[in-house]
Amino acid sequence: MYAFQATIVALGEVMGGPMSEEQQKRLWTLLGIVLKGHIVTSFTYKQFAGIAALVERVFASEFEVVVGGKSLGAAAVSRRSEIEIADFDRLASKMEGVRMSSNELKDVLELIKESG
């Protein structure tokens, strides 16, 4: 098993079910990672924790919530806290004047803002 496959399996454990091929492709694209068989793609604990938090926020609504063996459906995913909402509502003003070589980080932050 390649390191990136182990990461996907671990993310599935975090989310309570396996990630689909489409979700995996979206994740790697979002992270800007191009998978190649001859290149080892592995992550530190802190990197994995960040990726898991991103996956939870962005993909949570696509996973089924099961409690005590009973499905609550994807709608049971927790909503953002008031502090998180306030933080991300000010995202545009916080990003003013911040210079970036590309818009990828801004795009990720906007995706997180809109995801929950």
SEVEX-897709 format. One line per field, with one value per residue (C-alpha): residue in three letters; x, y, z; residue number from 0. Coordinates in Angstrom, 3 decimals. Each point is the difference from the previous one (the first is absolute). Example, Ala and Ser with C-alpha at 12.3 -4.5 7.8 and 13.67 -1.06 7.14 Angstrom:
BEGIN
residu <- (ala|ser)
X <- (12.300|1.370)
Y <- (-4.500|3.440)
Z <- (7.800|-0.660)
num <- (0|1)
REM end
This chain:
BEGIN
residu <- (met|tyr|ala|phe|gln|ala|thr|ile|val|ala|leu|gly|glu|val|met|gly|gly|pro|met|ser|glu|glu|gln|gln|lys|arg|leu|trp|thr|leu|leu|gly|ile|val|leu|lys|gly|his|ile|val|thr|ser|phe|thr|tyr|lys|gln|phe|ala|gly|ile|ala|ala|leu|val|glu|arg|val|phe|ala|ser|glu|phe|glu|val|val|val|gly|gly|lys|ser|leu|gly|ala|ala|ala|val|ser|arg|arg|ser|glu|ile|glu|ile|ala|asp|phe|asp|arg|leu|ala|ser|lys|met|glu|gly|val|arg|met|ser|ser|asn|glu|leu|lys|asp|val|leu|glu|leu|ile|lys|glu|ser|gly)
X <- (0.000|1.305|0.234|-2.726|-2.325|0.612|-0.911|-3.285|-0.797|0.759|-2.188|-2.785|0.364|-0.237|-3.126|-1.664|0.058|2.213|0.640|-1.269|2.366|-1.564|0.550|3.609|0.606|-1.580|2.151|3.295|-0.948|-0.963|3.349|1.896|1.444|0.658|0.329|2.701|0.890|3.730|-0.287|-0.697|-2.855|-0.070|-0.988|1.118|-2.447|-0.661|-0.533|-2.408|-1.904|-0.404|-1.101|-2.482|-1.454|-0.324|-1.674|-2.385|-1.058|-0.175|-1.311|-2.017|-3.343|0.764|0.407|-2.770|-0.170|-0.629|-0.663|-0.635|-0.374|-2.740|0.536|-0.720|0.866|2.373|-2.220|1.073|3.442|0.736|-0.195|2.661|0.259|-0.874|3.678|0.921|-2.820|1.103|3.626|-0.733|-2.582|2.851|2.233|-0.158|1.032|2.761|1.386|0.142|3.571|1.378|2.261|0.052|1.883|-3.142|-3.623|0.095|0.025|-2.756|-2.026|0.447|-1.079|-3.048|-0.884|0.236|-2.132|-2.710|0.060|-1.842)
Y <- (0.000|3.443|2.658|2.097|-3.033|-0.420|3.664|-0.547|-3.050|2.019|2.876|-2.512|-1.105|3.616|0.548|-3.281|-1.415|-0.288|2.982|-0.405|0.233|3.358|1.328|-1.182|1.783|3.187|-0.216|-0.410|2.806|2.244|-0.698|0.481|-3.504|-1.983|-3.686|-1.919|-3.618|0.659|2.855|-0.683|2.175|-0.168|2.437|0.869|-0.276|3.760|-0.030|-2.923|1.773|3.042|-2.112|-1.881|3.304|1.233|-3.242|0.148|3.557|-0.302|-3.550|-0.595|0.630|-2.821|-2.635|-1.835|0.428|-3.247|0.015|-3.226|-1.872|2.364|2.256|3.676|0.882|2.652|2.810|-0.846|1.514|2.677|3.612|2.621|1.738|3.689|0.908|-1.900|1.682|3.436|-0.784|-1.125|2.710|2.481|-2.026|2.462|2.939|-2.056|-0.952|3.608|1.091|-3.522|-0.779|-3.549|-1.444|-1.902|-0.084|-3.642|0.801|2.557|-2.577|-2.599|2.494|0.988|-3.695|-0.531|3.101|-1.201|-3.628|0.228)
Z <- (0.000|-0.943|2.731|-1.652|0.036|3.734|0.408|-1.847|2.147|3.167|-1.213|-0.593|3.619|1.127|-2.116|0.904|-3.514|-3.056|-2.242|-3.549|-2.961|-0.873|3.544|-0.095|-3.302|1.365|3.143|-1.863|-2.391|2.908|1.661|-3.268|0.183|-3.160|0.816|-1.811|0.694|0.089|2.517|3.672|1.236|3.786|2.720|3.504|2.886|-0.083|-3.761|0.296|2.789|-2.227|-2.952|2.210|1.258|-3.583|-1.110|2.951|-0.813|-3.785|-0.437|3.194|-1.657|-2.447|2.720|1.785|3.783|1.898|3.753|1.871|-3.263|-1.184|-3.013|0.588|-3.589|-1.237|1.358|3.557|-0.559|2.582|-1.095|0.537|3.348|0.342|0.379|-3.158|-1.913|1.195|-0.851|-3.527|-0.660|0.306|-2.332|-2.883|2.179|1.635|-3.418|-1.229|-0.439|0.382|-2.919|-1.309|-2.943|-0.959|1.070|1.154|3.729|-0.416|-1.961|2.771|2.663|-2.072|-0.424|3.761|0.578|-2.374|1.164|3.221)
num <- (0|1|2|3|4|5|6|7|8|9|10|11|12|13|14|15|16|17|18|19|20|21|22|23|24|25|26|27|28|29|30|31|32|33|34|35|36|37|38|39|40|41|42|43|44|45|46|47|48|49|50|51|52|53|54|55|56|57|58|59|60|61|62|63|64|65|66|67|68|69|70|71|72|73|74|75|76|77|78|79|80|81|82|83|84|85|86|87|88|89|90|91|92|93|94|95|96|97|98|99|100|101|102|103|104|105|106|107|108|109|110|111|112|113|114|115)
REM end
